[in-house]
Amino acid sequence: MLFDENEANPAKKWKMWYGDENFDVGYAYSSDGITWTKFSGNPVLSRGSGGSWDDTNLLPGLIFRESGKWYFYYNGRDGTDWLTGLATFDHPEGTYTKSGNNPIIENRGSSSESLTVNLTSGNKIVTVADTSEFNVDEYVWLFDDNSNPQLNRIDTIDSGTQITLVDNATADYTTAENALIRSAYYRSISPSSMWFDHDSGEYVIAITIFQALNDLGVSIREHVAIMRSTSLDSGWTFDYSDGLILTFSAGQWDALSAENSSVITTLPDLLPKGTFYIKLTDGTNEWFSEFFEIRDIYDKIHTSLASSAINQYETLTVSGTKIISAINSAADGQVYFYPQFEIANNEVITIILYLNLNSGSLPNIRIRHTETGPVISNLVTLAEGINEITLIATADSDNAQIFISNSTNTNYSTSEIWVRRQYSPTFVKLKFSDTKDLHGKRNDDQTILYQNDFEQECWLNTILNTPGQNRIDIGDEKDGIFIPEKIVTQLKYRIIDYINRSLFEALIRLPQHDDITIIDEVGNEYTPDTGNIEVSAEWETFDTGVVTIEFDDGSFVWTENAEDIT
């Protein structure tokens, strides 16, 4: 069940897929999530024909939506193991098409080996005839006829016949009692949650694995594992390095099973509106610190949308900065952002939204001086799905307005639309990196804090103070009087902010970096030379204090006596 904020029909905002006694799948919709209407065209997805992998049972699994297409992952089986198939559709009441790659997610298959040497309690070396079907980090079961199932994990695969486990065996597993080692990923699987990992660029499914010991008389031992793929309809593999993200707890209420997880996702609003205080990147991946707050550092430029008084959409429904429905059959349509705002020539505006195109043409977005004035920015055509676009002002305006428009037929909706300036009027941004590894040492322990070419960013809730001046007089003494021939003034800048000790521990290393950029509240950039920056703090209560960052940017102002100044 899900709430579809992009659905234009209020009566169908809530959507549900459900099974019946025949193990087919139906669809229902609702306006409030309580009173439901079954779709008249049910079932929307049926079991496969005789002899296919899903000819006996079919159950709904999870829904994922991307670029206007729906991806329905379902459970199916032919009377043996449960596997996962995929069906796609453009609308829940349209045609559901099963993937030609089905089942797109299969179980581990053959992944069970009998022990050839006894494993005694307190030891972790397992000997089998063939280790090739196992993987490092894979979770496995130890079992014998005495019914002593133990969940363990493979630490290393030492040879073609020997495995070292992470934990010691808690019982004796003997060849006389038909001891075996078996993958926990064996037999049946069932998808439960899905999301996109922006760091790795992969789709991720949290999947329940179960029935691994069913044929041995142990029916309940279920866990949640991770699978990854760069494609929505193929290439899914278990991520053994992530392990089992959810498993049972001995002696607790979930002592035998932990299954069918639910992960809350914010699709289509995938983009965060806050800013992490410390970001670390190597140019491809990004990591964020866990101990700093998330804060929206940018001013909220707009709070509402309204139709143009001149060029109106035939149907326009908005809520705040979200377009619930914009429909035109042919004529021009325009929707404007309010309130109007001040903008400077060459100023950069960033706009982030998710657009769902139901039919027709994609809309355009730009800036103009008042609703009837000239256009004063570049034009960008929005795309289906996530948009992060840049508009650049081509003139000054005290009454600028962003507007979205269509000149032909269209039917679309959006998520909340986030608009921000490139820089924040109340924050200073620091970016710093180093070409060498940065090491830390405490007693005899030495650790690489981070490696070369990593870049860190942070935002300080302050402004760059008006620079002070360091004066140097250069000249000669004549008749006991010093006469300056040249006066050199070096500009000294200062940033002061109230922060916690954790952030200070990151900033105190600024002088060690050889690439530092400081961007003030209006977008000016400063790049102090190595060694031309100082960081200090005065600690107060609760591990917080006032930090002062001082730097010069290498610039000088001088006056010089000369007989000929040209």
N, C-alpha and C positions, 0 to 999 in steps of 0.2 A: 504494500500500500504506500502511496506517495501523494504529496500535494504538488500540483503542477502550476507554478505561478505564471507560466507562459500560456496556459490554456485561456483562450478568449471567451469561452462559454462558461459563465459562473456556475452553471449547474453541473459542470464536469471537472471542476478544479481538483477534486479528490479522485484518485484512480486506484483500482484494486484488481489483481489477478488471483484466481482461486482454482482449486481442483474439485472434481466431482467423484462419484463412486465408480465411474468408468476410467478414471485416471486420465481425463483430458483436462484442458485448461480453459476457463471462461474469464471474461472481463466485465467489470462493473464500475459505475461512476457515481459521484455524490457531490453535493454542494457544501456539505458540512462535515463529512466524514462519519456521519451517524446513519442517515437514511440513504440507502443505496438503490440504484437502478441497474438491473442486469442488462447487458448489451443484447439486442435482439438477434445479432448474428452469431451468438455463441454456439459451439465452442470456437475460440479463436485459434487454438492450437490443439492438434489431436495426435494420438499415438501413431507410430510408424506402421507401415504395412508388415505383414507376416515375414519373419526372418530378419527384420532390421533390428538394430541395437536398442531401439526404444519402442518395441512392439507390445510390451506387456504393461508398463507403467510410465506415466509422464506427470511430473509435478512442477509447479512454478518455483523458480529459484530467486533471481534478482533482476532488476532493471537498471540499465545504464543508458544515458542519452548523450549524444555528441553530434554537433553540427546538424541538428534537426532530425537525425535518425535515431530510432530506438533500438537497443540491443537487449534481447530477452534471453537470459541464461536459465536453462531449465534442467531438471533431473529426469533421467530416463533410464530404463533397463529392459533387458530381454528375459527377465526371470532370474538372472544371476546378480551381477554387481551393478550398483548405481554409478552412472557416468554423467557427464555434463554436455548438453547440446546448446546450440545458439540459434535463435530465430530473430530476424530483423523485420522492422516495419516502419513506415513513415508516419502512421497515425494509429493509435490503439484500436480504432474501429476499421482499420484497413486490412490489407493482406499480410499475413505473417509468413515469412519465407525462411525455411530451415537452411542453415549453412551447408554447403557441399563438403565442408571439412568435418562435419559431425561424425562421432562425438569430438568436439574440439578440445575437451579436457578428459584424459583417461587416467586410470589408476596406475600404480607402479608395476602391475603385472607380476611376473616371476621375481620375487625378492625374498625368498625364504631358503635357509640352508640349515641342514642338520649339523650339530657339533660332532667333530671327529675326535676330540679330546675333551675329557671332563673339565668343567669350569667349577671351581670350588668357591664357596662363600668367602668374600674378602679379596678376591682376585678380579682382574679385569681383562685378561688376555683370552680371546676367543679364537679357536682354531676350527676351520671349516674346509671343505674340499675346494671351494671357489669363492673368492671375495669380490669378483669383478662386478657383481650386480649391486653392490652397496656403494655408498658415498660418504665422504668425510662430512661430519656435522649432522648426518641423518639420524633421526630418532628410530630406535629399534626395540622390539620386544624380545625378552628371554623367556623361554617356556619349556616345560617338560610334562610328562604324564602325571606328575604330582600336583599339577595345576598351580604353579608358582609364577604367575606372570609378573615380570619386572620391566618397567619402561626405563630405557637407558639411551645413551647417545654415543655415536662413533667419534672417537677422538682422532685416531689415525688408522690408516690401512697400511700395515707394515709390509705385507707381501701378498702373494696370490692366495695364501691360505690363512693369514693371521690378521686379526683386528684387535686394536686396543680401544676399550671403552672409556668413557669419561668417568663413570662411577664404578665402584666395586660391586660385584654380584652380592646380593643379599641372601642368597640361598645356593645350595649345590645343584648344578645342572649337569646331569650325567648322560652318557650315551646309552646306558642301560635303560634309562627312563625316556629315551627318544628326545633328548634336549635339542632345541633349535633356536636360531636367531632369525627374526623376521622383521622386515621394514614396517614401521608404524603407518606408512603411507599405502600399504597393501589393501587391495579390495576396493571398497566403495568410497565415493567422494560426493560432496554436496556444497555448491557455492552459496555463500550467505551475504557477503558485503563486497563492495568494489569501489576503488578510487584510482586517481591518477597521481603517480609519484613524480612531482616536478623536478626533483633532484636527479633521478635516474632516467627520466623520460620514458617510464614504463607504466603500463596498466597493472594494477595489483588486485588480486582477489583473495579475500579471506575465505578459506574453504574448509569445511568439516570433513575429517577423514574418519571412517568408521568401519566396523565389521572385520577388522584385520585378524581377529582370533575366532571368528564365528565358527569356522570348520573344526576348531579345537574345543568347542563347548564353552567359550567365553564370549558372551553376547554384548556386553556393555563396556566399551572402552573407546570413548570418542574424544577427539581433540580438534583444535583449529590450527591450520597451517597456512602458509603464504605461497601463492603462485604468482609468477610474473610473465609479462609478454609485452613486446613493442607493438603488437597487433591485437585488435579486438576479436578476430576470428581465427587465430592460429598461433602456434608457437608457445603455448603455455607450458611452463616448467616449474617444478617445485623449487623454492628458494630454501635450501637446507641451512644456509648460513643464518637465516632469521629464526630457524628452529620452529618449535611449536609455540605460537604466540599466546595460546590459551590451552591449558590442560587441567586435569582433575587434581584435587587436593586431598591427599589421604587423611582420613579422619574428619573431614569437613562435610558440609551439606552436598558438595559436588564431588564426593569421594570417588565416583566411578566414571563420570563423564562431564566434559565441558565442551559444548557444541553450539552450532547455529548462531554465531555471533552477529551483532548488528553494529555497524559503524556509521555514524552520522556524517553525511557529506553535505556540502553547501551548493551543489550544482543547481542552477547554473552560476551562482555567485561564487566562482572559484577564487577570485583574486582578493587578497586581504586588503583591508582599508587602513590598517595600522602599520606601524614601522617598528621592526625589531631594533633595539638600541645598538647591538653589535652584530654585524654581518661579516662572514669570512668567505672568500671565494678564491678559487684557483683559475678563474676564467671560464670554467665550464659548469662546475657545481657550486652550490651555495649552502652554507651552514649558518645557523643562527644560535646565539647563546640562549641558554635556558634561564639565566638568572636576572635578565633585565625585562622591564615591562614593555608591553606593546602599546604604542601611542600613535594617534593620528596627528602628525605634525603639520598637516596642511590645512589651510582655511577652507571651510565649506563655501564654495562660491555660489552654488545654486541650491534652492530648496523646493522648487516647484516647476511644473511644465504647464503650458497653455497653448491652445490652438491659435494660429495666425488669424488676425481679424480679416485678412484679405484672401489668403489661399488656405482654405480649410480642408482637412480630411473629411471624407463623408462620414466616417465613424472614428472617433478618438476618445479613448478612455485612459485616463492617467491617474496615478496615485503618487504624490510626492514627485520624485524624479524617476519614476518607473512608468514606462508605456505599457499598459495592459493590453491595448488593442489599437492599432492604427490601420485603417482600411480605406483604400481608394480604388475605384474602378477604372479611372482614366485621368481625371483632372489633377492639377497641381495640389499638393498638400504640404503644409509646413507646421511644425510645432516648435515653440520657442521656450528657452530656459529663463527662469526668473529667480532673483532680481537681476537687473542689468548691472554691469560691473565695469570698473576702470581697467584699461589695458594699455600697454605701451608698445610702440613699434618694435618688432622683432621678439616680443615676449612669447614664450612657449607655454602652451596649455596642453595638459595631458588629460585624455578622456578614456575611461575604462567602463565597459559594459558587456553584457551578453545579449546577443540578438538571436531571436528565433523567427525565421522567415517561413510563414505558412504557405504563401504563394506570391507570385508576381516578382517585381524588381526590388533590388536592395536599395535602401535609402542612402542619402549623402548627408554629411555634417560639415559645418563651417561656422565662421563668425561674421557678423555684420554690425555696422554702426546703426543702432536702433532698428526697429522692424522694417522701416521703409528706407533706410539709408543704404549706402554702398557695402558690398562684401569686403571684408578687410582681413581675409586669411586664405590659406590654401583650402582646397576641397578634398575631402576623403570619402570614398565610398565604403560604407560599413560592410563587414563580412558576417556570414552566419557563424554563430558561436561566440567565442571570446574575442573582444576587440580591445586593444590598447593602442590608441592612436595619438598623434601629435598634430596640433594646429599651431601655426606660427603667424602672429599678427603682422600685417603689412602697413599698419598705420596706428596712430594714437587714437584712443576713444574714451570719453567719459561715460558712455552709455552703450557699451558693447553687449551683444547678445549672441549666444550660441544657438543655432537652429538646425533641425533635421528636416529634410525635404525629400519629396518624390515628385517626378514629373510624369510618371506612368502608373499603371495599376500596381497595387501592392497590398499585402496583408501581413503585418509583423507585430511582434511584441518584444520588450526588452526587460532585462533585470533593472534594478536601481542603477542609475547612471552616475558615476563618480567623476567629478571634474575638479582638477587641481592645477595650481600654478606650478612652475618648475621649481621654485624655491619658496621657502616658508619665511614670512616676515618676523618670526619669533624664534627661529632655530639657526644654528651654525652647524655645518656638516664638515666632518673630518674624514679623509680617506688616507690610509697609510699602508705601505708595504715595504718589503725588503728583499733584496736579491740573494740574501744568505739565510740559512736556517737560523732560527732564534731558539737557543737552548736555555733551559732552566736547570738549576742544581740546588738540591737541598741535602746536606750531609754528603753521602756517597752516591746518591741517586741523581742521574742526569737524564733529562727528558727533552725531546724536541717539542717546544711549545707550538710552533707551526713551521712549515717548510717554506723554502724560497718561492717567491712569486705569488704568495698568498696576499690577498688584499683585504683589509678590514675597513669598515665604515661605522661611524657613529654620529648621532645627532645630539647636540647640546642645546638645552632650552635657554638660550641666551643670545646676545648679539655681539658682534665684533666691535670693541670699544674704539673710539677715535684714537689714532696712534699718538704715542708720545714721541719724543725726539732725543736721540743721543748725539751730542754735538762734539765734534773734534776740530780744534783749531790747528792749522798748519802754517808755520811762518818762522821768522827769525827775530832774535832779540837785538835791538839797536839802542845803544846808550842806556842800557838797563830797562828798556821798555820793550815788551813783546808786541810785535806787530804781526797780526795774522794776514798772511798772503792768501790763504784759502780756508774757508769754513765749510766743513762737511757735516751734514745732518743726516743721520740714519733713522728711518722710521721704525718705531717699536710698537707692535700690536699686542693687545692683551684680550684674552677670553676668560671670563669668570663664570662659573656655574656651581650649583649646589648638587652634589652627586653622592652615590654610595661608594663604599670602599672597593667593591668588585669592579665598577667601571673605572675607578682610579687606577686599579692594578693593571688594567689594559692601557690606560693613557700614559702611565708613568714611563712606559717603554717607547714613547714617541721619539725621544732623542736618538734612539738606536736605529731608527728607520731611515733609509736613504731616499724614499719617495713619499713625500707628504703633500697633500693638497687640502687647503682649507677654503671652504666656500661660505661666504657670509650670507646674511639674510636677504640680500638683493641679488645674489648670484655672482658677485665678484670672486675670482679665484686667486689664491695666494699659494706660492710654492716655496716655502723657506728652504734654504740650503741645509745640508746635513750639519748638525751641531748648532744650528741657529734657532733652537727651540728649547724652552725650559718648562718643566711641569712641577708644580708644588701644590700642597694641600694643607689646610688648617682643619683638624678634626674637631667635630663637635659631639653631639650625642647620637646614640643608636647607630654607630658605625657609618655616619655620614659626615660630610664636611664640604668646605668651599675649595674648589680646585681652581688654580690659576695657570693658564697656558700663555706663555709669552714667546713671541717670535719676531724676527725681522725677515723681510722678503728680499733682502739683498739690494734694495733700492737706496740711492743716496741723492741728496740735494746739496749742491755746493755753490759758493760764490768765490770768485777769484779776481784779484787785481790784475788788470792788463791794460797796456797802453792802447791796444787796438782790439776792440771786441767786434767781431763780425758775426 
